[in-house]
Amino acid sequence: MCSKKTFELRFQADVGMIAIVMRAVGDYCKEMGAKAPIISEICSSVGEAVENAIHFAYPTGGDDREIRIKLQMLEGKMLKAAIKDKGVGIEDVKKAQRMLYTTSTKPCSAGTGFSVMKAFATRMDVKSSLGDGTTVTLWFDLDKKQSWLDDDEDRVGWEEAEGNE
């Protein structure tokens, strides 16, 4: 932790850390004045970036698997989130960002991580180097007038969903 507007986390790449990281990110965003729907979007995006790093950056495991997150408030209520690993890197960043693309052979890997990040972030940048790791940088407008989660038109209410069982 550096100052009121900058927050840094460093932790071992382990699935058990995702919820802890998302909680810390959410608390920071709340302190910076973000509303609940925006916080949810930020936590979802950062959580996807962390999950991608855990599963893809360090496929062989090991004790030196580290992920770093730096959150920084910029001018105009813009939040910058950088998620960095020192893993294997991404061979083709553009291809990796395609919807449903995955290099995983596991059936639970849907290839939607970057799509989720893009959907919620104002801007996304991915830099990667084979053998040196990947940095995913996301920007979020904390003053955004409407969250994706505010859009009732595309969501089904519980009452409607229960009727379709």
Biotite code that builds the C-alpha atoms (Angstrom):
import biotite.structure as struc

atoms = struc.array([
    struc.Atom([0.000, 0.000, 0.000], chain_id="A", res_id=1, res_name="MET", atom_name="CA", element="C"),
    struc.Atom([1.546, 3.265, -1.090], chain_id="A", res_id=2, res_name="CYS", atom_name="CA", element="C"),
    struc.Atom([-0.920, 6.109, -0.628], chain_id="A", res_id=3, res_name="SER", atom_name="CA", element="C"),
    struc.Atom([-4.623, 6.766, -0.380], chain_id="A", res_id=4, res_name="LYS", atom_name="CA", element="C"),
    struc.Atom([-4.997, 6.527, -4.156], chain_id="A", res_id=5, res_name="LYS", atom_name="CA", element="C"),
    struc.Atom([-2.670, 3.587, -4.882], chain_id="A", res_id=6, res_name="THR", atom_name="CA", element="C"),
    struc.Atom([-3.111, 0.055, -3.590], chain_id="A", res_id=7, res_name="PHE", atom_name="CA", element="C"),
    struc.Atom([-0.819, -2.893, -4.302], chain_id="A", res_id=8, res_name="GLU", atom_name="CA", element="C"),
    struc.Atom([-1.213, -6.608, -3.632], chain_id="A", res_id=9, res_name="LEU", atom_name="CA", element="C"),
    struc.Atom([1.326, -9.381, -4.086], chain_id="A", res_id=10, res_name="ARG", atom_name="CA", element="C"),
    struc.Atom([0.299, -12.987, -3.550], chain_id="A", res_id=11, res_name="PHE", atom_name="CA", element="C"),
    struc.Atom([0.979, -16.572, -4.571], chain_id="A", res_id=12, res_name="GLN", atom_name="CA", element="C"),
    struc.Atom([-0.973, -17.771, -7.596], chain_id="A", res_id=13, res_name="ALA", atom_name="CA", element="C"),
    struc.Atom([-3.443, -20.065, -5.903], chain_id="A", res_id=14, res_name="ASP", atom_name="CA", element="C"),
    struc.Atom([-7.168, -20.508, -6.577], chain_id="A", res_id=15, res_name="VAL", atom_name="CA", element="C"),
    struc.Atom([-7.878, -19.988, -2.886], chain_id="A", res_id=16, res_name="GLY", atom_name="CA", element="C"),
    struc.Atom([-6.672, -16.397, -3.205], chain_id="A", res_id=17, res_name="MET", atom_name="CA", element="C"),
    struc.Atom([-9.283, -15.276, -5.765], chain_id="A", res_id=18, res_name="ILE", atom_name="CA", element="C"),
    struc.Atom([-12.048, -14.488, -3.248], chain_id="A", res_id=19, res_name="ALA", atom_name="CA", element="C"),
    struc.Atom([-9.594, -12.703, -0.931], chain_id="A", res_id=20, res_name="ILE", atom_name="CA", element="C"),
    struc.Atom([-8.270, -10.592, -3.803], chain_id="A", res_id=21, res_name="VAL", atom_name="CA", element="C"),
    struc.Atom([-11.773, -9.721, -5.033], chain_id="A", res_id=22, res_name="MET", atom_name="CA", element="C"),
    struc.Atom([-12.756, -8.652, -1.505], chain_id="A", res_id=23, res_name="ARG", atom_name="CA", element="C"),
    struc.Atom([-9.675, -6.416, -1.182], chain_id="A", res_id=24, res_name="ALA", atom_name="CA", element="C"),
    struc.Atom([-10.294, -4.879, -4.618], chain_id="A", res_id=25, res_name="VAL", atom_name="CA", element="C"),
    struc.Atom([-13.957, -4.284, -3.763], chain_id="A", res_id=26, res_name="GLY", atom_name="CA", element="C"),
    struc.Atom([-13.087, -2.617, -0.456], chain_id="A", res_id=27, res_name="ASP", atom_name="CA", element="C"),
    struc.Atom([-10.570, -0.339, -2.178], chain_id="A", res_id=28, res_name="TYR", atom_name="CA", element="C"),
    struc.Atom([-13.116, 0.647, -4.848], chain_id="A", res_id=29, res_name="CYS", atom_name="CA", element="C"),
    struc.Atom([-15.730, 1.402, -2.192], chain_id="A", res_id=30, res_name="LYS", atom_name="CA", element="C"),
    struc.Atom([-13.243, 3.669, -0.400], chain_id="A", res_id=31, res_name="GLU", atom_name="CA", element="C"),
    struc.Atom([-12.626, 5.452, -3.708], chain_id="A", res_id=32, res_name="MET", atom_name="CA", element="C"),
    struc.Atom([-16.359, 6.174, -4.063], chain_id="A", res_id=33, res_name="GLY", atom_name="CA", element="C"),
    struc.Atom([-17.468, 3.542, -6.576], chain_id="A", res_id=34, res_name="ALA", atom_name="CA", element="C"),
    struc.Atom([-21.096, 2.378, -6.478], chain_id="A", res_id=35, res_name="LYS", atom_name="CA", element="C"),
    struc.Atom([-21.994, -1.283, -5.899], chain_id="A", res_id=36, res_name="ALA", atom_name="CA", element="C"),
    struc.Atom([-22.767, -2.232, -9.561], chain_id="A", res_id=37, res_name="PRO", atom_name="CA", element="C"),
    struc.Atom([-19.454, -0.729, -10.739], chain_id="A", res_id=38, res_name="ILE", atom_name="CA", element="C"),
    struc.Atom([-17.587, -2.465, -7.912], chain_id="A", res_id=39, res_name="ILE", atom_name="CA", element="C"),
    struc.Atom([-19.128, -5.756, -9.033], chain_id="A", res_id=40, res_name="SER", atom_name="CA", element="C"),
    struc.Atom([-17.904, -5.197, -12.594], chain_id="A", res_id=41, res_name="GLU", atom_name="CA", element="C"),
    struc.Atom([-14.397, -4.284, -11.432], chain_id="A", res_id=42, res_name="ILE", atom_name="CA", element="C"),
    struc.Atom([-14.181, -7.319, -9.136], chain_id="A", res_id=43, res_name="CYS", atom_name="CA", element="C"),
    struc.Atom([-15.428, -9.607, -11.917], chain_id="A", res_id=44, res_name="SER", atom_name="CA", element="C"),
    struc.Atom([-12.833, -8.272, -14.344], chain_id="A", res_id=45, res_name="SER", atom_name="CA", element="C"),
    struc.Atom([-9.922, -8.364, -11.911], chain_id="A", res_id=46, res_name="VAL", atom_name="CA", element="C"),
    struc.Atom([-11.041, -11.808, -10.729], chain_id="A", res_id=47, res_name="GLY", atom_name="CA", element="C"),
    struc.Atom([-10.987, -13.075, -14.339], chain_id="A", res_id=48, res_name="GLU", atom_name="CA", element="C"),
    struc.Atom([-7.484, -11.668, -14.850], chain_id="A", res_id=49, res_name="ALA", atom_name="CA", element="C"),
    struc.Atom([-6.265, -13.332, -11.645], chain_id="A", res_id=50, res_name="VAL", atom_name="CA", element="C"),
    struc.Atom([-7.929, -16.630, -12.537], chain_id="A", res_id=51, res_name="GLU", atom_name="CA", element="C"),
    struc.Atom([-6.346, -16.550, -16.010], chain_id="A", res_id=52, res_name="ASN", atom_name="CA", element="C"),
    struc.Atom([-2.937, -15.920, -14.450], chain_id="A", res_id=53, res_name="ALA", atom_name="CA", element="C"),
    struc.Atom([-3.361, -18.789, -11.996], chain_id="A", res_id=54, res_name="ILE", atom_name="CA", element="C"),
    struc.Atom([-4.436, -21.315, -14.619], chain_id="A", res_id=55, res_name="HIS", atom_name="CA", element="C"),
    struc.Atom([-2.421, -20.267, -17.655], chain_id="A", res_id=56, res_name="PHE", atom_name="CA", element="C"),
    struc.Atom([0.687, -18.374, -16.489], chain_id="A", res_id=57, res_name="ALA", atom_name="CA", element="C"),
    struc.Atom([1.890, -21.122, -14.181], chain_id="A", res_id=58, res_name="TYR", atom_name="CA", element="C"),
    struc.Atom([0.725, -24.431, -15.704], chain_id="A", res_id=59, res_name="PRO", atom_name="CA", element="C"),
    struc.Atom([3.388, -26.524, -13.940], chain_id="A", res_id=60, res_name="THR", atom_name="CA", element="C"),
    struc.Atom([2.863, -25.103, -10.453], chain_id="A", res_id=61, res_name="GLY", atom_name="CA", element="C"),
    struc.Atom([5.796, -24.296, -8.194], chain_id="A", res_id=62, res_name="GLY", atom_name="CA", element="C"),
    struc.Atom([6.349, -22.076, -5.169], chain_id="A", res_id=63, res_name="ASP", atom_name="CA", element="C"),
    struc.Atom([7.551, -19.022, -7.096], chain_id="A", res_id=64, res_name="ASP", atom_name="CA", element="C"),
    struc.Atom([4.172, -18.353, -8.742], chain_id="A", res_id=65, res_name="ARG", atom_name="CA", element="C"),
    struc.Atom([3.477, -14.725, -7.912], chain_id="A", res_id=66, res_name="GLU", atom_name="CA", element="C"),
    struc.Atom([0.770, -12.335, -9.076], chain_id="A", res_id=67, res_name="ILE", atom_name="CA", element="C"),
    struc.Atom([0.856, -8.600, -8.460], chain_id="A", res_id=68, res_name="ARG", atom_name="CA", element="C"),
    struc.Atom([-2.049, -6.190, -8.653], chain_id="A", res_id=69, res_name="ILE", atom_name="CA", element="C"),
    struc.Atom([-1.725, -2.439, -8.609], chain_id="A", res_id=70, res_name="LYS", atom_name="CA", element="C"),
    struc.Atom([-4.847, -0.272, -8.368], chain_id="A", res_id=71, res_name="LEU", atom_name="CA", element="C"),
    struc.Atom([-4.443, 3.425, -8.969], chain_id="A", res_id=72, res_name="GLN", atom_name="CA", element="C"),
    struc.Atom([-6.924, 6.297, -9.056], chain_id="A", res_id=73, res_name="MET", atom_name="CA", element="C"),
    struc.Atom([-6.357, 8.638, -11.976], chain_id="A", res_id=74, res_name="LEU", atom_name="CA", element="C"),
    struc.Atom([-7.859, 12.012, -12.856], chain_id="A", res_id=75, res_name="GLU", atom_name="CA", element="C"),
    struc.Atom([-11.603, 12.125, -13.389], chain_id="A", res_id=76, res_name="GLY", atom_name="CA", element="C"),
    struc.Atom([-12.548, 9.133, -11.200], chain_id="A", res_id=77, res_name="LYS", atom_name="CA", element="C"),
    struc.Atom([-10.774, 6.694, -13.520], chain_id="A", res_id=78, res_name="MET", atom_name="CA", element="C"),
    struc.Atom([-9.410, 3.534, -11.894], chain_id="A", res_id=79, res_name="LEU", atom_name="CA", element="C"),
    struc.Atom([-6.425, 1.764, -13.437], chain_id="A", res_id=80, res_name="LYS", atom_name="CA", element="C"),
    struc.Atom([-5.920, -1.891, -12.476], chain_id="A", res_id=81, res_name="ALA", atom_name="CA", element="C"),
    struc.Atom([-2.753, -3.710, -13.555], chain_id="A", res_id=82, res_name="ALA", atom_name="CA", element="C"),
    struc.Atom([-2.572, -7.471, -13.000], chain_id="A", res_id=83, res_name="ILE", atom_name="CA", element="C"),
    struc.Atom([0.920, -8.875, -13.588], chain_id="A", res_id=84, res_name="LYS", atom_name="CA", element="C"),
    struc.Atom([2.442, -12.334, -13.529], chain_id="A", res_id=85, res_name="ASP", atom_name="CA", element="C"),
    struc.Atom([5.920, -13.665, -14.346], chain_id="A", res_id=86, res_name="LYS", atom_name="CA", element="C"),
    struc.Atom([4.629, -16.843, -15.942], chain_id="A", res_id=87, res_name="GLY", atom_name="CA", element="C"),
    struc.Atom([4.997, -18.456, -19.345], chain_id="A", res_id=88, res_name="VAL", atom_name="CA", element="C"),
    struc.Atom([3.465, -15.559, -21.302], chain_id="A", res_id=89, res_name="GLY", atom_name="CA", element="C"),
    struc.Atom([0.948, -15.598, -24.132], chain_id="A", res_id=90, res_name="ILE", atom_name="CA", element="C"),
    struc.Atom([2.158, -16.591, -27.583], chain_id="A", res_id=91, res_name="GLU", atom_name="CA", element="C"),
    struc.Atom([-0.530, -14.717, -29.558], chain_id="A", res_id=92, res_name="ASP", atom_name="CA", element="C"),
    struc.Atom([-2.262, -12.022, -27.478], chain_id="A", res_id=93, res_name="VAL", atom_name="CA", element="C"),
    struc.Atom([-4.720, -11.073, -30.213], chain_id="A", res_id=94, res_name="LYS", atom_name="CA", element="C"),
    struc.Atom([-5.803, -14.685, -30.709], chain_id="A", res_id=95, res_name="LYS", atom_name="CA", element="C"),
    struc.Atom([-6.056, -15.252, -26.947], chain_id="A", res_id=96, res_name="ALA", atom_name="CA", element="C"),
    struc.Atom([-8.582, -12.407, -26.720], chain_id="A", res_id=97, res_name="GLN", atom_name="CA", element="C"),
    struc.Atom([-11.014, -14.065, -29.143], chain_id="A", res_id=98, res_name="ARG", atom_name="CA", element="C"),
    struc.Atom([-14.293, -15.193, -27.623], chain_id="A", res_id=99, res_name="MET", atom_name="CA", element="C"),
    struc.Atom([-14.234, -18.918, -26.722], chain_id="A", res_id=100, res_name="LEU", atom_name="CA", element="C"),
    struc.Atom([-10.514, -19.306, -27.520], chain_id="A", res_id=101, res_name="TYR", atom_name="CA", element="C"),
    struc.Atom([-8.561, -21.341, -24.970], chain_id="A", res_id=102, res_name="THR", atom_name="CA", element="C"),
    struc.Atom([-5.310, -23.264, -24.873], chain_id="A", res_id=103, res_name="THR", atom_name="CA", element="C"),
    struc.Atom([-6.590, -25.380, -22.021], chain_id="A", res_id=104, res_name="SER", atom_name="CA", element="C"),
    struc.Atom([-7.547, -29.007, -22.489], chain_id="A", res_id=105, res_name="THR", atom_name="CA", element="C"),
    struc.Atom([-9.756, -28.880, -19.387], chain_id="A", res_id=106, res_name="LYS", atom_name="CA", element="C"),
    struc.Atom([-13.499, -29.001, -20.125], chain_id="A", res_id=107, res_name="PRO", atom_name="CA", element="C"),
    struc.Atom([-14.193, -26.218, -17.590], chain_id="A", res_id=108, res_name="CYS", atom_name="CA", element="C"),
    struc.Atom([-12.157, -23.663, -19.550], chain_id="A", res_id=109, res_name="SER", atom_name="CA", element="C"),
    struc.Atom([-14.652, -21.765, -21.700], chain_id="A", res_id=110, res_name="ALA", atom_name="CA", element="C"),
    struc.Atom([-12.333, -19.158, -23.222], chain_id="A", res_id=111, res_name="GLY", atom_name="CA", element="C"),
    struc.Atom([-14.361, -16.210, -21.968], chain_id="A", res_id=112, res_name="THR", atom_name="CA", element="C"),
    struc.Atom([-11.925, -14.537, -19.527], chain_id="A", res_id=113, res_name="GLY", atom_name="CA", element="C"),
    struc.Atom([-10.753, -11.704, -21.768], chain_id="A", res_id=114, res_name="PHE", atom_name="CA", element="C"),
    struc.Atom([-14.307, -11.192, -23.074], chain_id="A", res_id=115, res_name="SER", atom_name="CA", element="C"),
    struc.Atom([-15.578, -10.659, -19.525], chain_id="A", res_id=116, res_name="VAL", atom_name="CA", element="C"),
    struc.Atom([-12.757, -8.216, -18.808], chain_id="A", res_id=117, res_name="MET", atom_name="CA", element="C"),
    struc.Atom([-13.469, -6.272, -22.017], chain_id="A", res_id=118, res_name="LYS", atom_name="CA", element="C"),
    struc.Atom([-17.222, -6.183, -21.355], chain_id="A", res_id=119, res_name="ALA", atom_name="CA", element="C"),
    struc.Atom([-16.846, -4.407, -18.024], chain_id="A", res_id=120, res_name="PHE", atom_name="CA", element="C"),
    struc.Atom([-13.731, -2.278, -18.511], chain_id="A", res_id=121, res_name="ALA", atom_name="CA", element="C"),
    struc.Atom([-13.641, 1.121, -20.180], chain_id="A", res_id=122, res_name="THR", atom_name="CA", element="C"),
    struc.Atom([-10.374, 0.040, -21.787], chain_id="A", res_id=123, res_name="ARG", atom_name="CA", element="C"),
    struc.Atom([-8.132, -3.044, -21.728], chain_id="A", res_id=124, res_name="MET", atom_name="CA", element="C"),
    struc.Atom([-4.500, -3.531, -22.698], chain_id="A", res_id=125, res_name="ASP", atom_name="CA", element="C"),
    struc.Atom([-2.613, -6.835, -22.650], chain_id="A", res_id=126, res_name="VAL", atom_name="CA", element="C"),
    struc.Atom([1.178, -7.027, -22.880], chain_id="A", res_id=127, res_name="LYS", atom_name="CA", element="C"),
    struc.Atom([2.905, -10.394, -22.856], chain_id="A", res_id=128, res_name="SER", atom_name="CA", element="C"),
    struc.Atom([6.294, -11.875, -23.537], chain_id="A", res_id=129, res_name="SER", atom_name="CA", element="C"),
    struc.Atom([6.985, -15.592, -23.767], chain_id="A", res_id=130, res_name="LEU", atom_name="CA", element="C"),
    struc.Atom([8.883, -16.710, -20.694], chain_id="A", res_id=131, res_name="GLY", atom_name="CA", element="C"),
    struc.Atom([8.541, -13.301, -18.992], chain_id="A", res_id=132, res_name="ASP", atom_name="CA", element="C"),
    struc.Atom([4.850, -13.155, -18.169], chain_id="A", res_id=133, res_name="GLY", atom_name="CA", element="C"),
    struc.Atom([1.807, -11.039, -18.875], chain_id="A", res_id=134, res_name="THR", atom_name="CA", element="C"),
    struc.Atom([0.363, -7.749, -17.678], chain_id="A", res_id=135, res_name="THR", atom_name="CA", element="C"),
    struc.Atom([-3.344, -7.083, -18.117], chain_id="A", res_id=136, res_name="VAL", atom_name="CA", element="C"),
    struc.Atom([-4.210, -3.425, -17.570], chain_id="A", res_id=137, res_name="THR", atom_name="CA", element="C"),
    struc.Atom([-7.841, -2.417, -17.170], chain_id="A", res_id=138, res_name="LEU", atom_name="CA", element="C"),
    struc.Atom([-9.349, 1.054, -16.826], chain_id="A", res_id=139, res_name="TRP", atom_name="CA", element="C"),
    struc.Atom([-12.733, 1.680, -15.211], chain_id="A", res_id=140, res_name="PHE", atom_name="CA", element="C"),
    struc.Atom([-14.774, 4.884, -15.074], chain_id="A", res_id=141, res_name="ASP", atom_name="CA", element="C"),
    struc.Atom([-16.111, 5.089, -11.512], chain_id="A", res_id=142, res_name="LEU", atom_name="CA", element="C"),
    struc.Atom([-18.541, 7.829, -12.572], chain_id="A", res_id=143, res_name="ASP", atom_name="CA", element="C"),
    struc.Atom([-20.063, 5.693, -15.333], chain_id="A", res_id=144, res_name="LYS", atom_name="CA", element="C"),
    struc.Atom([-23.753, 6.554, -15.460], chain_id="A", res_id=145, res_name="LYS", atom_name="CA", element="C"),
    struc.Atom([-24.995, 3.031, -16.065], chain_id="A", res_id=146, res_name="GLN", atom_name="CA", element="C"),
    struc.Atom([-23.560, -0.318, -15.200], chain_id="A", res_id=147, res_name="SER", atom_name="CA", element="C"),
    struc.Atom([-24.125, -3.383, -17.307], chain_id="A", res_id=148, res_name="TRP", atom_name="CA", element="C"),
    struc.Atom([-25.764, -4.768, -14.169], chain_id="A", res_id=149, res_name="LEU", atom_name="CA", element="C"),
    struc.Atom([-28.307, -1.907, -14.235], chain_id="A", res_id=150, res_name="ASP", atom_name="CA", element="C"),
    struc.Atom([-29.667, -3.041, -17.618], chain_id="A", res_id=151, res_name="ASP", atom_name="CA", element="C"),
    struc.Atom([-32.873, -4.912, -16.725], chain_id="A", res_id=152, res_name="ASP", atom_name="CA", element="C"),
    struc.Atom([-33.807, -5.407, -20.370], chain_id="A", res_id=153, res_name="GLU", atom_name="CA", element="C"),
    struc.Atom([-31.409, -8.345, -20.895], chain_id="A", res_id=154, res_name="ASP", atom_name="CA", element="C"),
    struc.Atom([-31.903, -10.035, -17.540], chain_id="A", res_id=155, res_name="ARG", atom_name="CA", element="C"),
    struc.Atom([-34.604, -12.413, -16.448], chain_id="A", res_id=156, res_name="VAL", atom_name="CA", element="C"),
    struc.Atom([-36.089, -11.881, -12.996], chain_id="A", res_id=157, res_name="GLY", atom_name="CA", element="C"),
    struc.Atom([-36.302, -14.672, -10.442], chain_id="A", res_id=158, res_name="TRP", atom_name="CA", element="C"),
    struc.Atom([-40.049, -14.857, -10.889], chain_id="A", res_id=159, res_name="GLU", atom_name="CA", element="C"),
    struc.Atom([-39.716, -15.463, -14.648], chain_id="A", res_id=160, res_name="GLU", atom_name="CA", element="C"),
    struc.Atom([-36.849, -17.936, -14.229], chain_id="A", res_id=161, res_name="ALA", atom_name="CA", element="C"),
    struc.Atom([-38.778, -20.001, -11.678], chain_id="A", res_id=162, res_name="GLU", atom_name="CA", element="C"),
    struc.Atom([-41.629, -20.385, -14.163], chain_id="A", res_id=163, res_name="GLY", atom_name="CA", element="C"),
    struc.Atom([-39.289, -21.945, -16.756], chain_id="A", res_id=164, res_name="ASN", atom_name="CA", element="C"),
    struc.Atom([-38.164, -24.917, -14.648], chain_id="A", res_id=165, res_name="GLU", atom_name="CA", element="C"),
])
